[in-house]
Amino acid sequence: MRNILLFFFTIISTSVIAQDDTTEVFDYSQFGDAEGVRRFCTQKVLNQTAQRIVSIGYEYHGKFSMPDIPLGIMLPAMQNFNVRNVSALRAQVNIPVVSTNKIIWQLGANYWGSRFSIENPGTNLFAKTLNDGVMTSLGINSTIFKPLNEKNFLILQANSDANGIFKNINDINGKAITISATAIYGWKTSEKNMIGTGLARTYRAGQVIHVPVLFWNRTFNDKWGMELLLPAKGFLRYNVSTTNMFQVGFELEGNQFWMNLANSKNGSVFIQRGEMKPRIMWDKKISGFIWLNAQAGLRYNWRFDVMNEYNAKKEALRYFTSSLGNPFYFNISLNLVSP
C-alpha cells in the first residue's frame, strides 16, 4: 500500500507593460498561487522508508519442533517431528499504473515459497507431503491512494492469492484461492503526520478475520519516526540519514494453504498458517535506486491449524493443530525503490 509521489505546482502569470523605450517591466507580485487551484495531499511523510517497486529476498528459519502430527484420519496415534530449517524465496513487484496529484493506482504481484526440511518424515503422509513440496503463495494486488483534498485521503487495497502445496500448475484450484481487502479513510495533518482508520478482511493470522485497522505514519524529528498498520504491523524508525535507517517492531504474516492429502476426511486439507515476527530491520541505499534490506528476529507460531474445509473455524472441522516451536530467523533482500 506504498509508493512515492513527486509533483510540482508551478503557477506563473506575468504582466508585461510596454514603455516608450521598449523595456519590459515584470510585476513580480503576480508570481504565486492562482485562485481556484485545488491542492491534494501526498501519500507519505518526511523521512519515511523508501517504497519498493521490485524486491527479491531470501529468508531462513532455524531448527524447531513440529509436534502432534496424526498418522491418519482413522488412526489416533500422533507423531512428533523436528524441522531442520525452513528456507523461503520471497519476491514482489509493484508497478504504478496511474500516478498523478489526484490519484495513485498501482498493480502488483507477489511470491512466497517456503520449503520445510523435516527430519525423518517416514511414512507420515502429512509430514512427507510438506517435506517434499513447497508451501507456495502466489498473488496479485491492487492499491489506490486517493487524496480528497489537502488533508483527507482514501487508501483502497485488494489482493487475491493462490496458496498451497502444488505438484504442478494443474493442482491450483478454486479452494486454493484467498481474497483479502482493506479500506482506510485518513487525515494528513502535516508533512510529518498521517493517520487513518478503516476495516480489513485478512488471512495474516492464517484464518480469515475481519478487523478494524489503524494506519499511522509519523515523523517526530530528523531522527525518529514510526510506521503503523495495526494490527498487521508496527515499527519504530531511526534515521541515521535519509539513506540509512533502522526499524524495530513486528509483523503478522500468513495465509490459508491447500494441500492434497489422501488420508484426510475429504482428500485435501487447509493449513491455516499465521506467524508473528518481532524483528529488527536495516535499510541501506547501495547505489542509485537500489537498496539493501536485512532483518533478524523471532518467528513466533501464531497458528498452525489443519482444517478439513475451506475457511473452517469450528472445532468439529479441525483435523489437527500443531504447536510449532519458535525459531530465530533472518531475511535479506535487494530492492529497487521509487525515486
Residue frames as qw, qx, qy, qz and C-alpha x, y, z in Angstrom:
[[0.000, 0.885, 0.466, 0.000, 0.00, 0.00, 0.00],
 [0.389, -0.804, 0.072, 0.445, 3.03, 2.41, -0.57],
 [0.639, 0.444, 0.220, 0.588, 4.67, 4.47, -3.37],
 [0.275, -0.518, -0.085, 0.806, 6.35, 7.90, -3.51],
 [0.353, 0.785, 0.448, 0.241, 4.64, 10.67, -5.49],
 [0.349, -0.349, 0.049, 0.869, 6.68, 13.63, -6.57],
 [0.282, 0.732, 0.509, 0.354, 5.00, 16.61, -8.09],
 [0.253, -0.184, -0.079, 0.946, 5.43, 20.36, -8.53],
 [0.180, 0.846, 0.493, -0.091, 2.80, 23.06, -8.62],
 [0.348, -0.159, 0.199, 0.902, 4.05, 25.81, -10.95],
 [0.174, 0.818, 0.547, 0.031, 1.58, 28.61, -11.43],
 [0.363, -0.297, 0.121, 0.875, 3.10, 31.58, -13.17],
 [0.297, 0.828, 0.451, 0.152, 1.27, 34.56, -14.55],
 [0.445, -0.198, 0.073, 0.871, 3.03, 37.63, -15.85],
 [0.213, 0.902, 0.346, -0.149, 2.04, 41.11, -16.73],
 [0.567, 0.020, 0.265, 0.779, 4.04, 42.92, -19.38],
 [0.102, 0.905, 0.252, -0.329, 3.79, 46.73, -19.75],
 [0.640, 0.410, 0.231, 0.608, 5.20, 48.29, -22.90],
 [0.243, -0.782, -0.068, 0.570, 7.09, 51.53, -22.26],
 [0.429, 0.879, -0.084, -0.190, 8.26, 54.12, -24.81],
 [0.005, 0.723, -0.681, -0.121, 11.81, 52.83, -24.51],
 [0.808, 0.162, -0.498, -0.270, 10.57, 49.21, -25.20],
 [0.087, 0.324, -0.845, 0.416, 11.92, 47.95, -21.83],
 [0.645, -0.344, -0.617, -0.291, 9.78, 45.07, -20.44],
 [0.196, -0.401, 0.554, -0.703, 8.71, 45.54, -16.82],
 [0.532, -0.214, -0.814, -0.088, 7.53, 42.47, -14.86],
 [0.509, -0.540, 0.177, -0.647, 5.15, 42.75, -11.94],
 [0.334, 0.211, -0.895, 0.209, 6.64, 40.12, -9.61],
 [0.410, -0.053, 0.570, -0.710, 3.67, 40.35, -7.28],
 [0.783, 0.192, -0.182, -0.563, 1.78, 38.29, -9.86],
 [0.516, 0.252, -0.817, 0.050, 4.00, 35.28, -9.22],
 [0.300, -0.177, 0.709, -0.614, 2.28, 32.99, -6.69],
 [0.216, 0.247, 0.940, -0.088, -0.74, 30.81, -6.16],
 [0.261, -0.171, -0.456, -0.834, -3.61, 31.28, -8.55],
 [0.509, -0.006, 0.478, -0.716, -7.03, 31.37, -7.02],
 [0.840, 0.204, -0.010, -0.502, -9.18, 28.30, -7.55],
 [0.528, 0.402, -0.748, -0.003, -6.33, 25.77, -7.84],
 [0.865, -0.405, 0.022, -0.294, -7.20, 22.67, -5.81],
 [0.127, 0.602, -0.764, 0.193, -4.41, 21.04, -3.83],
 [0.931, -0.160, -0.260, -0.200, -4.06, 17.43, -2.74],
 [0.541, -0.671, 0.503, -0.064, -2.06, 15.71, -0.02],
 [0.461, 0.487, -0.735, -0.096, 0.73, 13.27, -0.86],
 [0.907, -0.192, -0.309, -0.212, 0.91, 9.64, 0.26],
 [0.777, -0.040, -0.415, 0.473, 4.00, 9.77, 2.50],
 [0.376, -0.924, -0.017, 0.072, 5.57, 11.65, 5.38],
 [0.214, 0.845, -0.473, 0.127, 9.07, 13.08, 5.62],
 [0.073, -0.549, 0.817, -0.160, 11.91, 10.55, 6.09],
 [0.889, 0.007, 0.278, -0.363, 9.59, 7.59, 5.55],
 [0.572, -0.221, 0.737, 0.285, 11.15, 4.31, 4.39],
 [0.193, 0.350, -0.566, -0.721, 11.55, 4.02, 0.63],
 [0.798, 0.254, 0.274, -0.473, 8.67, 2.48, -1.31],
 [0.419, -0.249, 0.813, 0.318, 9.65, -0.74, -3.10],
 [0.616, 0.447, -0.259, -0.594, 8.94, -1.27, -6.79],
 [0.852, 0.203, -0.479, -0.061, 10.80, -4.58, -7.15],
 [0.415, -0.621, 0.592, -0.301, 12.03, -6.77, -4.30],
 [0.880, 0.110, -0.458, -0.062, 13.65, -10.20, -4.18],
 [0.264, -0.657, 0.571, -0.416, 14.82, -11.82, -0.95],
 [0.654, 0.041, -0.752, 0.066, 15.82, -14.97, 0.89],
 [0.542, -0.566, 0.269, -0.560, 14.54, -16.00, 4.34],
 [0.573, 0.147, -0.790, 0.162, 15.83, -18.71, 6.67],
 [0.674, -0.565, 0.120, -0.461, 14.27, -20.14, 9.86],
 [0.040, 0.471, -0.852, 0.225, 16.33, -22.22, 12.26],
 [0.357, -0.085, -0.930, -0.014, 15.50, -25.60, 13.78],
 [0.455, -0.181, 0.335, -0.805, 12.18, -26.06, 15.61],
 [0.224, 0.088, 0.957, -0.164, 9.76, -28.77, 16.73],
 [0.516, -0.019, -0.371, -0.772, 6.55, -29.84, 14.97],
 [0.182, -0.041, 0.917, -0.354, 4.56, -31.95, 17.46],
 [0.468, 0.335, 0.642, -0.507, 1.23, -33.81, 17.32],
 [0.411, 0.358, -0.512, -0.664, 1.02, -34.79, 13.66],
 [0.816, 0.024, 0.448, -0.364, -1.53, -37.64, 13.18],
 [0.352, -0.164, 0.849, 0.360, -0.73, -40.78, 11.22],
 [0.112, -0.235, -0.728, -0.634, -4.12, -40.61, 9.53],
 [0.453, -0.310, -0.066, -0.833, -7.77, -39.69, 9.98],
 [0.860, -0.266, -0.317, -0.299, -8.67, -43.16, 11.31],
 [0.759, -0.019, -0.473, 0.447, -5.54, -43.57, 13.43],
 [0.391, -0.908, -0.138, -0.068, -5.40, -41.83, 16.82],
 [0.772, -0.285, 0.032, 0.567, -1.61, -42.18, 17.04],
 [0.144, 0.988, -0.046, -0.017, 0.34, -38.90, 16.86],
 [0.819, 0.088, -0.019, 0.567, 3.94, -38.28, 15.86],
 [0.200, -0.922, 0.057, 0.326, 6.39, -35.54, 16.79],
 [0.761, 0.441, 0.113, 0.462, 8.88, -34.21, 14.26],
 [0.354, -0.663, 0.088, 0.654, 11.80, -31.82, 14.17],
 [0.551, 0.811, 0.151, 0.122, 12.12, -29.34, 11.33],
 [0.716, -0.082, 0.041, 0.692, 15.78, -28.76, 10.47],
 [0.104, -0.335, 0.060, 0.934, 15.00, -25.41, 8.84],
 [0.443, 0.737, 0.508, -0.052, 12.62, -23.51, 6.62],
 [0.294, -0.248, 0.335, 0.860, 14.08, -21.67, 3.65],
 [0.358, 0.748, 0.531, -0.176, 11.97, -19.28, 1.63],
 [0.303, 0.117, 0.369, 0.871, 12.24, -17.24, -1.53],
 [0.095, 0.762, 0.501, -0.400, 10.25, -14.02, -1.50],
 [0.262, 0.064, 0.399, 0.876, 9.61, -11.61, -4.36],
 [0.186, 0.755, 0.548, -0.308, 7.26, -8.77, -5.14],
 [0.263, 0.185, 0.376, 0.869, 6.64, -6.22, -7.89],
 [0.077, 0.754, 0.510, -0.407, 4.57, -3.03, -7.57],
 [0.338, 0.191, 0.436, 0.812, 4.09, -1.02, -10.74],
 [0.177, 0.499, 0.277, -0.802, 2.43, 2.42, -10.81],
 [0.355, 0.482, 0.725, 0.341, -0.33, 2.39, -13.43],
 [0.036, 0.849, 0.256, 0.461, -1.61, 5.90, -12.77],
 [0.555, -0.379, -0.297, 0.679, 0.42, 8.48, -10.85],
 [0.088, 0.649, 0.197, 0.730, -0.99, 12.00, -10.68],
 [0.006, -0.202, 0.483, -0.852, -1.63, 14.50, -7.94],
 [0.634, -0.159, -0.009, -0.756, -5.28, 13.38, -7.92],
 [0.953, -0.123, 0.138, -0.242, -4.82, 9.61, -7.70],
 [0.055, 0.546, -0.832, -0.081, -2.15, 6.91, -7.47],
 [0.939, 0.042, 0.128, -0.317, -3.05, 3.42, -8.68],
 [0.072, 0.575, -0.809, -0.103, -0.58, 0.57, -8.64],
 [0.956, 0.035, -0.146, -0.252, -0.75, -3.10, -9.58],
 [0.136, -0.647, 0.740, -0.126, 1.49, -5.72, -8.06],
 [0.908, 0.037, -0.396, -0.132, 2.40, -9.38, -7.84],
 [0.332, -0.663, 0.604, -0.292, 3.99, -11.36, -5.04],
 [0.837, 0.110, -0.535, -0.034, 5.58, -14.77, -4.47],
 [0.394, -0.593, 0.591, -0.379, 6.33, -16.53, -1.17],
 [0.876, 0.123, -0.447, -0.131, 7.66, -20.08, -1.36],
 [0.424, -0.631, 0.568, -0.315, 8.63, -21.92, 1.85],
 [0.763, 0.187, -0.616, -0.047, 10.45, -25.26, 1.87],
 [0.681, -0.578, 0.329, -0.306, 10.27, -27.27, 5.13],
 [0.515, 0.392, -0.755, 0.100, 13.17, -29.65, 5.76],
 [0.778, -0.435, 0.156, -0.425, 11.78, -32.27, 8.16],
 [0.060, -0.463, 0.878, -0.101, 13.96, -34.88, 9.89],
 [0.015, 0.016, 1.000, 0.006, 12.86, -38.42, 9.02],
 [0.544, 0.034, 0.000, -0.838, 9.26, -37.82, 7.83],
 [0.303, -0.027, 0.947, -0.102, 8.97, -41.59, 7.27],
 [0.013, 0.352, 0.855, 0.379, 5.52, -42.79, 6.19],
 [0.055, 0.630, 0.499, -0.592, 3.58, -39.94, 7.79],
 [0.424, 0.576, 0.541, 0.442, 1.74, -38.60, 4.75],
 [0.040, -0.985, -0.166, -0.005, 1.32, -35.04, 6.04],
 [0.454, -0.736, 0.331, 0.379, 4.99, -34.70, 7.06],
 [0.606, 0.013, 0.605, 0.516, 6.17, -36.33, 3.83],
 [0.341, 0.754, 0.464, 0.314, 4.00, -34.11, 1.62],
 [0.163, -0.982, -0.002, 0.097, 5.14, -30.99, 3.45],
 [0.565, -0.549, 0.446, 0.425, 8.79, -32.07, 3.26],
 [0.574, 0.158, 0.632, 0.495, 8.68, -32.95, -0.44],
 [0.262, 0.763, 0.466, 0.363, 6.81, -29.85, -1.63],
 [0.231, 0.093, -0.121, 0.961, 6.96, -26.07, -1.39],
 [0.015, -0.713, -0.615, 0.336, 4.32, -24.15, 0.57],
 [0.286, 0.173, 0.359, 0.871, 3.58, -21.52, -2.06],
 [0.133, 0.776, 0.450, -0.422, 1.67, -18.25, -2.07],
 [0.306, 0.086, 0.471, 0.823, 1.38, -16.54, -5.45],
 [0.088, 0.740, 0.590, -0.310, -0.80, -13.45, -5.73],
 [0.236, 0.454, 0.279, 0.812, -1.78, -10.23, -7.45],
 [0.208, -0.630, -0.510, 0.547, -2.81, -7.00, -5.77],
 [0.175, 0.645, 0.303, 0.679, -4.14, -3.54, -6.49],
 [0.353, -0.526, -0.416, 0.653, -3.71, -0.42, -4.35],
 [0.139, 0.734, 0.316, 0.584, -5.31, 3.00, -4.78],
 [0.306, -0.410, -0.350, 0.784, -4.31, 6.14, -2.89],
 [0.087, 0.690, 0.496, 0.519, -6.95, 8.80, -3.47],
 [0.188, -0.184, -0.335, 0.905, -6.35, 12.26, -1.96],
 [0.051, 0.748, 0.660, 0.045, -9.64, 14.08, -1.43],
 [0.031, 0.977, 0.020, 0.212, -8.09, 17.47, -0.62],
 [0.242, 0.706, -0.520, 0.415, -5.05, 18.81, 1.22],
 [0.321, -0.448, 0.658, -0.513, -5.86, 16.91, 4.41],
 [0.783, -0.001, 0.492, -0.381, -8.05, 13.87, 3.68],
 [0.303, 0.423, -0.773, -0.363, -7.36, 10.70, 1.72],
 [0.929, -0.018, 0.172, -0.328, -8.58, 7.19, 0.98],
 [0.017, 0.461, -0.873, -0.162, -6.50, 4.02, 0.69],
 [0.895, 0.127, 0.138, -0.406, -8.14, 1.02, -1.01],
 [0.057, 0.508, -0.850, -0.129, -6.28, -2.26, -1.34],
 [0.915, 0.052, 0.198, -0.347, -7.28, -5.74, -2.55],
 [0.117, 0.528, -0.820, -0.189, -5.35, -8.89, -3.32],
 [0.949, 0.053, 0.018, -0.309, -6.04, -12.43, -4.46],
 [0.092, -0.601, 0.794, 0.008, -3.62, -15.28, -3.71],
 [0.910, 0.081, -0.359, -0.189, -3.28, -18.88, -4.79],
 [0.256, -0.626, 0.661, -0.325, -1.88, -20.76, -1.77],
 [0.968, -0.073, 0.089, -0.224, -0.97, -24.40, -1.46],
 [0.422, -0.450, 0.745, 0.254, 1.49, -27.22, -1.91],
 [0.747, 0.555, 0.011, -0.365, 1.27, -27.84, -5.65],
 [0.739, -0.129, 0.559, 0.353, 3.00, -30.59, -7.62],
 [0.321, 0.196, 0.525, 0.763, 2.19, -28.82, -10.88],
 [0.150, 0.024, -0.028, -0.988, 0.17, -25.85, -12.10],
 [0.482, -0.264, -0.654, -0.521, -2.89, -28.06, -12.68],
 [0.408, -0.337, -0.758, 0.382, -3.17, -28.53, -8.91],
 [0.030, 0.094, 0.219, -0.971, -4.16, -24.87, -8.48],
 [0.156, -0.511, -0.796, -0.286, -7.91, -24.79, -7.88],
 [0.239, -0.699, -0.199, -0.644, -10.62, -22.52, -6.51],
 [0.743, -0.626, -0.236, 0.012, -10.17, -23.87, -2.99],
 [0.706, -0.109, -0.099, 0.692, -6.58, -22.61, -3.00],
 [0.169, 0.549, 0.153, 0.804, -7.67, -19.01, -3.62],
 [0.302, -0.628, -0.511, 0.503, -7.99, -16.45, -0.84],
 [0.167, 0.692, 0.254, 0.654, -9.14, -12.84, -1.19],
 [0.416, -0.508, -0.391, 0.644, -8.18, -10.00, 1.15],
 [0.158, 0.709, 0.276, 0.629, -9.01, -6.29, 1.16],
 [0.366, -0.445, -0.393, 0.717, -8.51, -3.11, 3.20],
 [0.095, 0.768, 0.323, 0.545, -10.23, 0.27, 3.14],
 [0.462, -0.403, -0.337, 0.715, -8.88, 3.27, 5.09],
 [0.077, 0.894, 0.231, 0.376, -10.03, 6.87, 5.48],
 [0.670, -0.304, -0.226, 0.639, -7.39, 9.23, 6.79],
 [0.036, -0.997, -0.071, 0.018, -6.14, 12.69, 7.62],
 [0.696, 0.191, -0.104, 0.685, -2.79, 14.23, 6.74],
 [0.292, -0.903, -0.260, 0.176, -2.34, 16.92, 9.34],
 [0.081, -0.883, 0.364, 0.285, 1.17, 17.90, 8.25],
 [0.632, 0.576, -0.512, -0.077, 4.10, 16.71, 6.15],
 [0.083, 0.403, -0.848, 0.333, 5.18, 14.73, 9.21],
 [0.338, 0.056, 0.795, -0.501, 1.90, 13.10, 10.22],
 [0.537, -0.008, -0.544, -0.645, -0.69, 10.87, 8.52],
 [0.256, -0.012, 0.860, -0.441, -3.34, 8.95, 10.41],
 [0.569, 0.018, -0.425, -0.704, -6.30, 6.88, 9.28],
 [0.444, -0.052, 0.813, -0.374, -8.72, 4.14, 10.27],
 [0.601, 0.221, -0.455, -0.618, -10.71, 1.52, 8.41],
 [0.862, -0.085, 0.400, -0.299, -11.59, -2.15, 8.07],
 [0.209, 0.512, -0.789, -0.267, -9.70, -5.15, 6.73],
 [0.974, 0.019, 0.097, -0.204, -10.50, -8.68, 5.61],
 [0.177, 0.725, -0.664, 0.033, -7.26, -10.58, 6.06],
 [0.971, -0.055, -0.234, -0.007, -5.63, -14.02, 6.30],
 [0.225, 0.706, -0.543, 0.395, -2.49, -12.73, 8.03],
 [0.496, -0.425, 0.622, -0.433, -3.35, -14.74, 11.15],
 [0.070, -0.117, 0.979, 0.149, -3.81, -17.87, 8.99],
 [0.105, 0.522, 0.843, -0.070, -7.58, -17.79, 9.36],
 [0.055, 0.527, 0.362, 0.767, -9.86, -15.28, 7.65],
 [0.238, -0.580, -0.546, 0.555, -10.84, -12.45, 10.00],
 [0.113, 0.765, 0.288, 0.566, -12.47, -9.04, 9.69],
 [0.538, -0.487, -0.333, 0.602, -10.80, -6.43, 11.89],
 [0.069, 0.995, 0.068, -0.022, -10.62, -2.64, 12.33],
 [0.759, 0.153, -0.027, 0.632, -7.26, -1.17, 11.33],
 [0.201, -0.932, -0.012, 0.300, -5.24, 1.83, 12.45],
 [0.699, 0.444, 0.086, 0.554, -2.89, 3.46, 9.93],
 [0.265, -0.957, 0.012, 0.116, -0.41, 5.98, 11.36],
 [0.735, 0.267, -0.037, 0.622, 2.82, 7.26, 9.85],
 [0.260, -0.964, -0.056, -0.006, 4.52, 9.88, 11.98],
 [0.647, 0.332, -0.244, 0.642, 7.93, 11.58, 11.81],
 [0.485, -0.776, -0.301, 0.269, 8.81, 13.11, 15.16],
 [0.134, -0.880, 0.276, 0.363, 12.05, 14.79, 14.11],
 [0.440, 0.683, -0.533, -0.239, 15.02, 14.27, 11.76],
 [0.043, 0.381, -0.918, 0.104, 15.95, 11.01, 13.51],
 [0.212, 0.114, 0.915, -0.324, 12.83, 9.34, 14.86],
 [0.538, 0.068, -0.258, -0.799, 9.53, 8.23, 13.40],
 [0.458, 0.036, 0.856, -0.238, 7.01, 5.40, 13.34],
 [0.441, 0.147, -0.573, -0.675, 5.09, 3.47, 10.69],
 [0.367, 0.049, 0.825, -0.427, 1.99, 1.58, 11.85],
 [0.573, -0.022, -0.488, -0.658, -0.68, -0.51, 10.19],
 [0.201, -0.126, 0.855, -0.461, -2.21, -2.19, 13.21],
 [0.747, -0.530, 0.398, -0.051, -2.89, -4.99, 13.94],
 [0.904, 0.410, -0.061, 0.106, -0.83, -6.23, 10.95],
 [0.734, 0.134, -0.163, 0.646, 2.46, -4.48, 11.70],
 [0.200, -0.976, -0.049, -0.074, 4.11, -1.63, 13.55],
 [0.775, 0.113, -0.120, 0.611, 7.65, -0.22, 13.55],
 [0.262, -0.916, 0.026, 0.302, 9.63, 2.49, 15.31],
 [0.731, 0.555, 0.053, 0.393, 12.11, 4.09, 12.87],
 [0.425, -0.760, 0.145, 0.469, 15.51, 5.64, 13.47],
 [0.639, 0.746, 0.038, 0.183, 17.08, 7.56, 10.58],
 [0.665, -0.355, 0.151, 0.639, 20.87, 7.60, 10.67],
 [0.004, 0.328, -0.321, -0.888, 20.45, 9.56, 7.43],
 [0.658, 0.373, 0.039, -0.652, 17.93, 9.70, 4.60],
 [0.710, 0.393, -0.539, -0.228, 19.68, 6.68, 3.01],
 [0.429, 0.150, -0.830, 0.323, 20.43, 4.64, 6.13],
 [0.527, -0.393, 0.160, -0.736, 17.79, 3.69, 8.69],
 [0.151, 0.020, -0.960, 0.235, 16.89, 1.12, 11.35],
 [0.614, -0.311, -0.162, -0.707, 13.48, -0.13, 12.45],
 [0.047, 0.049, -0.938, 0.339, 12.29, -2.25, 15.36],
 [0.603, 0.028, 0.121, -0.788, 8.81, -3.73, 15.62],
 [0.469, 0.057, 0.876, -0.098, 6.70, -6.65, 14.46],
 [0.486, 0.215, -0.420, -0.735, 4.69, -8.02, 11.54],
 [0.661, 0.086, 0.681, -0.304, 1.97, -10.65, 11.42],
 [0.344, 0.400, -0.635, -0.565, 2.18, -12.82, 8.28],
 [0.386, 0.027, 0.914, -0.117, 0.32, -15.84, 7.00],
 [0.538, 0.172, -0.375, -0.735, -2.41, -17.31, 4.83],
 [0.812, 0.011, 0.496, -0.307, -4.52, -20.43, 4.30],
 [0.151, 0.494, -0.767, -0.380, -2.81, -23.12, 2.19],
 [0.913, 0.129, -0.010, -0.388, -4.47, -26.01, 0.34],
 [0.103, -0.476, 0.870, 0.071, -2.83, -29.46, 0.49],
 [0.809, 0.092, -0.444, -0.375, -3.79, -32.67, -1.28],
 [0.185, -0.377, 0.829, -0.370, -3.85, -35.32, 1.48],
 [0.544, -0.031, -0.733, -0.408, -5.28, -38.71, 0.56],
 [0.435, -0.239, -0.830, 0.253, -5.70, -40.00, 4.13],
 [0.115, 0.064, 0.352, -0.927, -7.73, -36.98, 5.29],
 [0.402, 0.404, 0.679, -0.463, -11.52, -36.83, 5.58],
 [0.543, 0.736, 0.209, -0.345, -12.13, -35.08, 2.25],
 [0.830, 0.340, 0.213, 0.388, -8.95, -35.94, 0.39],
 [0.386, 0.524, -0.089, 0.754, -7.46, -32.48, 0.99],
 [0.453, -0.661, -0.423, 0.422, -6.82, -30.17, 3.93],
 [0.165, 0.869, 0.053, 0.464, -6.28, -26.45, 4.57],
 [0.639, -0.196, -0.343, 0.660, -3.24, -25.33, 6.56],
 [0.109, -0.949, -0.166, -0.245, -4.03, -22.12, 8.41],
 [0.729, -0.043, -0.172, 0.661, -0.56, -20.70, 8.95],
 [0.061, -0.954, -0.059, -0.287, -0.01, -17.47, 10.89],
 [0.741, -0.049, -0.249, 0.622, 3.33, -16.14, 12.14],
 [0.201, -0.979, -0.042, 0.011, 4.16, -13.22, 14.41],
 [0.772, 0.237, -0.091, 0.583, 7.62, -11.82, 13.69],
 [0.297, -0.934, 0.046, 0.191, 9.14, -9.36, 16.19],
 [0.808, 0.238, 0.150, 0.517, 12.28, -8.10, 14.43],
 [0.209, -0.749, 0.159, 0.608, 14.96, -5.51, 13.79],
 [0.694, 0.585, 0.335, 0.252, 15.41, -4.19, 10.24],
 [0.314, -0.579, 0.251, 0.709, 18.14, -2.25, 8.49],
 [0.595, 0.723, 0.333, 0.112, 17.56, -0.39, 5.21],
 [0.375, -0.610, 0.305, 0.628, 20.58, 1.00, 3.37],
 [0.590, 0.774, -0.040, -0.225, 20.93, 2.63, -0.02],
 [0.802, -0.138, 0.390, 0.431, 23.56, 0.83, -2.11],
 [0.233, -0.169, 0.430, 0.856, 23.54, 2.79, -5.35],
 [0.224, -0.154, -0.497, -0.824, 21.00, 4.88, -7.18],
 [0.674, -0.238, -0.037, -0.698, 17.57, 3.40, -6.55],
 [0.776, -0.008, -0.630, 0.024, 18.92, 0.05, -5.26],
 [0.412, -0.618, 0.411, -0.529, 18.55, -0.57, -1.52],
 [0.450, 0.074, -0.874, 0.170, 19.52, -3.44, 0.78],
 [0.637, -0.494, 0.098, -0.584, 17.15, -4.66, 3.50],
 [0.458, 0.128, -0.843, 0.250, 18.31, -7.00, 6.25],
 [0.603, -0.487, 0.092, -0.625, 16.17, -8.22, 9.13],
 [0.416, 0.090, -0.869, 0.252, 16.54, -10.61, 12.05],
 [0.496, -0.320, 0.268, -0.761, 14.13, -11.71, 14.73],
 [0.304, -0.012, 0.911, -0.279, 11.91, -14.44, 16.12],
 [0.459, -0.102, -0.608, -0.640, 9.31, -16.41, 14.19],
 [0.305, -0.020, 0.728, -0.613, 6.55, -16.95, 16.76],
 [0.102, -0.243, -0.904, -0.336, 3.88, -19.51, 15.88],
 [0.381, 0.001, 0.169, -0.909, 0.52, -17.72, 15.91],
 [0.816, 0.163, 0.319, -0.454, -1.45, -20.53, 14.30],
 [0.197, 0.326, -0.853, -0.357, -0.74, -23.83, 12.55],
 [0.627, 0.160, 0.592, -0.480, -4.19, -25.42, 12.30],
 [0.075, 0.096, -0.843, -0.524, -5.02, -28.04, 9.70],
 [0.534, 0.248, 0.391, -0.707, -8.72, -27.95, 8.80],
 [0.449, 0.198, 0.854, 0.172, -10.91, -30.28, 6.75],
 [0.323, 0.762, 0.538, 0.159, -12.83, -27.48, 5.00],
 [0.342, 0.448, 0.116, 0.818, -12.14, -24.11, 3.35],
 [0.134, -0.508, 0.126, -0.841, -12.22, -21.17, 5.81],
 [0.689, -0.440, -0.572, -0.062, -13.21, -23.53, 8.61],
 [0.076, -0.583, 0.419, -0.692, -13.25, -22.24, 12.18],
 [0.809, -0.390, 0.057, -0.436, -15.33, -24.75, 14.12],
 [0.372, -0.513, 0.765, -0.114, -13.56, -27.28, 16.30],
 [0.820, 0.169, 0.516, -0.178, -15.52, -30.10, 14.62],
 [0.719, 0.695, -0.018, -0.002, -13.88, -29.23, 11.29],
 [0.086, -0.814, 0.574, -0.001, -10.33, -29.36, 12.66],
 [0.888, 0.213, -0.404, 0.047, -8.12, -32.24, 11.53],
 [0.752, -0.366, -0.266, 0.479, -5.32, -31.35, 13.95],
 [0.027, 0.974, -0.127, 0.186, -3.29, -28.45, 15.30],
 [0.830, 0.015, -0.230, 0.508, 0.45, -28.31, 15.96],
 [0.308, -0.941, 0.026, 0.136, 2.18, -26.01, 18.43],
 [0.742, 0.504, -0.141, 0.419, 5.27, -25.31, 16.33],
 [0.618, -0.449, -0.120, 0.634, 8.46, -24.26, 18.05],
 [0.134, 0.983, 0.107, -0.065, 9.61, -20.67, 17.72],
 [0.783, -0.005, 0.116, 0.611, 12.97, -20.32, 15.95],
 [0.106, -0.714, 0.138, 0.679, 15.09, -17.29, 15.18],
 [0.669, 0.542, 0.440, 0.255, 15.12, -16.21, 11.56],
 [0.176, -0.549, 0.204, 0.791, 16.80, -13.79, 9.19],
 [0.569, 0.685, 0.448, 0.082, 15.86, -12.25, 5.86],
 [0.259, -0.493, 0.293, 0.777, 17.92, -10.35, 3.32],
 [0.527, 0.661, 0.527, 0.085, 16.63, -8.69, 0.16],
 [0.262, -0.119, 0.291, 0.912, 17.60, -6.35, -2.66],
 [0.214, 0.737, 0.591, -0.247, 15.05, -3.71, -3.59],
 [0.232, 0.277, 0.338, 0.869, 14.50, -1.29, -6.42],
 [0.051, -0.614, -0.559, 0.555, 12.72, 1.70, -4.90],
 [0.282, 0.831, 0.400, 0.264, 10.78, 4.57, -6.40],
 [0.426, 0.316, -0.107, 0.841, 12.62, 7.90, -6.82]]
